[in-house]
Amino acid sequence: MTDWIEFERWPDCKSMERPGIVFEVTNGDQTLLTGCAVLLPLPSDWVVHPLRFRAVPQPRPRHSSPIPEPVDR
């Protein structure tokens, strides 16, 4: 993980993009994991603007359990 960067530098995220890296954006109360989008679409429940961000490893995908076989009726 890297140190937190002030959100005013968010347009610089393009130069920080790397395979397997996403960005953790926070407004102090809430956190969002996202790729670099200069015009960052924020969740509708965010009432406070983002304050800072940092590059973090992309989480590994979680796989669900297999679908059970159908029950013969």
Helices and strands as residue ranges (DSSP letters): E 5-6, G 7-12, H 13-16, E 21-26, E 31-34, E 52-57
